[in-house]
């Protein structure tokens, strides 16, 4: 059974990447409001997933 947090993290990554490919405002160091929201959602979910992975390995 797929891990729900992992799926959400991967979906957020995909949404961020798709936006970055089409947005003419976003760069690696500056993002439009939508790009910033998508990037923050991705990094928050990534951090949560990786922290949980570390906890489980202890």
C-alpha positions, 0 to 999 in steps of 0.5 A, spaced: 500 500 500 503 506 497 505 511 503 500 517 503 505 522 505 510 520 500 504 520 495 502 527 497 510 529 497 511 527 490 504 530 488 507 537 490 514 536 487 510 534 480 505 540 481 511 545 483 515 542 477 510 543 472 509 550 474 516 552 474 516 549 466 511 554 464 511 560 469 515 566 465 516 569 472 519 564 476 527 563 477 531 558 481 532 564 486 525 568 485 518 565 485 511 568 483 506 568 488 503 561 486 510 558 485 512 560 492 506 557 495 507 550 491 515 550 493 513 551 500 508 546 500 513 541 496 518 543 501 514 542 507 511 535 505 518 533 503 521 535 510 515 531 514 517 525 509 524 525 510 523 526 518 519 521 519 523 516 515 529 518 520 525 517 526 523 510 523 530 508 522 532 509 529 
